[in-house]
Amino acid sequence: AMENGEIDLYFEYTGTAFNEILNHELTEDTTGEEILEVSRSELDSQKGITMFDPLGLNNTFALAVKTDRLEELGVSTISELAPIADQLRFGANHVFYTRTRDGYDGLTAAYGLEFREALKMDSSLLYDAADKGELDVIIVYATDSLLQKYDMTCLEDDKDLFPPYEGAPVCRNEVLEQYPELKDVLNTLAGAIDDKTIQELNYQVDVEQRDVADVAKEL
């Protein structure tokens, strides 16, 4: 739609731009800086699109555990799960098991994890299963509002397995030439919204059913 001039700007993720739009393969050596740099450069040269500074949030995969359960286990990183993984039940959506580098096989290989059970279920059911004690560790997106609703904590990805999905505005170059003042406007929120902040904002909209515009204005 943007290439056809049907829309002028929207919000994109660096990992999506790099992997799905520009068709680059994510490897173990791909850094967040490289993903951002390549995405910016090639969106500009190939698509006539400018990617602005990321807002600060990183909507990547994460492993989450109920906060009270986390305290019982005494872990804060994924690596610390390795010695006790055989006592834990893991859950993820079906798509996670089909991914290579950053899916189930990549996760267990990189961190040496052998879970007691590894179950597949819809994303909407994972949080409820963890809340009921049916799962110990689940795959989530780092900005999920349900992390707050169900009082769950994300483990540190201390081996940087999951590639970054930093969110940033993108805009057609033709529009920026016509309205150059947009450049400053679209960088206003650069670095201003981290994962915890967006979780809270998502919670207000998804769980408390507040109006998106009202929530955004209060930021």
SEPA-663513 format. One record per residue (C-alpha): residue number from 1; x, y, z. Coordinates in steps of 0.25 Angstrom, whole numbers. Layout:
<atoms>
   i     X     Y     Z
 NUM     X     Y     Z
...
</atoms>
This chain:
<atoms>
   i     X     Y     Z
   1     0     0     0
   2    11    10     3
   3    19     6   -10
   4     6     9   -17
   5     4    22   -10
   6    -9    18    -3
   7    -3    21    10
   8     8    31    15
   9    13    25    28
  10    11    14    38
  11    18     7    49
  12    28    -4    46
  13    37   -14    53
  14    52   -15    49
  15    52   -30    49
  16    40   -30    40
  17    46   -20    31
  18    59   -28    30
  19    54   -42    29
  20    40   -41    22
  21    40   -28    14
  22    55   -28    10
  23    56   -43    10
  24    69   -44    18
  25    72   -57    26
  26    73   -55    41
  27    86   -63    46
  28    93   -65    59
  29   102   -54    56
  30    92   -43    52
  31    92   -32    62
  32    81   -22    65
  33    90   -11    60
  34    92   -18    46
  35    77   -20    45
  36    74    -6    47
  37    85    -1    38
  38    81   -10    27
  39    66    -8    28
  40    68     7    28
  41    78     7    16
  42    70    -2     7
  43    56     3    10
  44    61    16     6
  45    69    11    -7
  46    59     0   -11
  47    45     5    -7
  48    47    20    -5
  49    43    19    10
  50    50    26    22
  51    50    18    35
  52    52    27    47
  53    58    25    60
  54    52    14    68
  55    43    17    80
  56    50     8    90
  57    41    -4    90
  58    45   -17    85
  59    33   -26    82
  60    42   -39    81
  61    39   -53    86
  62    42   -55   101
  63    41   -66   111
  64    31   -63   122
  65    28   -69   136
  66    18   -65   147
  67    25   -55   156
  68    23   -63   169
  69    27   -76   162
  70    40   -69   157
  71    43   -65   171
  72    42   -80   175
  73    51   -84   164
  74    61   -73   167
  75    64   -70   153
  76    65   -57   144
  77    71   -62   131
  78    68   -73   121
  79    82   -79   124
  80    78   -81   138
  81    67   -90   134
  82    76  -101   128
  83    79  -109   141
  84    64  -109   145
  85    57  -110   131
  86    54  -125   133
  87    45  -121   144
  88    37  -111   136
  89    26  -111   126
  90    28  -102   114
  91    17   -96   105
  92    17   -88    92
  93     8   -86    80
  94     9   -95    68
  95    17   -85    59
  96    28   -84    70
  97    31   -99    67
  98    32   -97    52
  99    43   -86    53
 100    57   -90    51
 101    68   -80    58
 102    58   -74    68
 103    48   -85    70
 104    47   -97    79
 105    59  -104    73
 106    68   -92    73
 107    64   -89    87
 108    67  -102    93
 109    80  -104    85
 110    85   -90    89
 111    82   -91   104
 112    83  -106   106
 113    69  -108   111
 114    62  -121   112
 115    48  -118   117
 116    39  -128   124
 117    28  -125   114
 118    27  -116   102
 119    13  -113    98
 120     6  -106    87
 121    -6   -98    88
 122   -12   -85    83
 123    -6   -72    89
 124   -19   -68    95
 125   -18   -81   104
 126    -4   -80   109
 127    -6   -69   119
 128   -18   -76   125
 129   -10   -89   126
 130     1   -82   133
 131    -8   -75   142
 132   -14   -89   146
 133    -1   -95   148
 134    -2  -104   136
 135    10   -98   130
 136    23   -93   136
 137    29   -85   124
 138    22   -80   112
 139    26   -72   100
 140    21   -58    99
 141    23   -45    92
 142    31   -35   100
 143    20   -24    99
 144     8   -33   103
 145    -2   -26   112
 146    -6   -40   118
 147     8   -40   124
 148     3   -30   134
 149   -11   -36   135
 150    -6   -49   139
 151     6   -44   147
 152    17   -50   139
 153    32   -47   137
 154    40   -48   125
 155    54   -56   126
 156    66   -49   121
 157    70   -54   107
 158    85   -54   112
 159    90   -61    99
 160    82   -51    90
 161    75   -63    83
 162    63   -55    79
 163    65   -44    68
 164    61   -30    72
 165    47   -25    67
 166    49   -10    70
 167    37    -2    66
 168    39    11    58
 169    31    20    49
 170    33    19    34
 171    29    29    23
 172    29    31     8
 173    41    40     4
 174    32    47    -6
 175    23    51     6
 176    35    56    14
 177    40    64     2
 178    26    71     2
 179    25    72    17
 180    40    73    22
 181    35    77    36
 182    30    63    38
 183    44    58    40
 184    45    65    54
 185    31    61    58
 186    33    46    55
 187    46    46    63
 188    39    52    75
 189    36    39    82
 190    50    33    79
 191    54    25    91
 192    42    29    99
 193    34    16   100
 194    41     4   106
 195    35   -10   107
 196    29    -8   121
 197    22     5   117
 198    16    -1   105
 199    11   -13   113
 200     4    -3   122
 201    -2     5   110
 202    -7    -8   104
 203   -13   -12   117
 204   -21     0   118
 205   -27    -2   104
 206   -28   -18   103
 207   -32   -20   118
 208   -38    -8   123
 209   -45    -5   109
 210   -40    10   109
 211   -40    18    96
 212   -27    17    88
 213   -26    32    86
 214   -29    35   101
 215   -18    26   105
 216    -8    32    95
 217   -11    46    99
 218    -8    43   113
 219     6    38   110
</atoms>
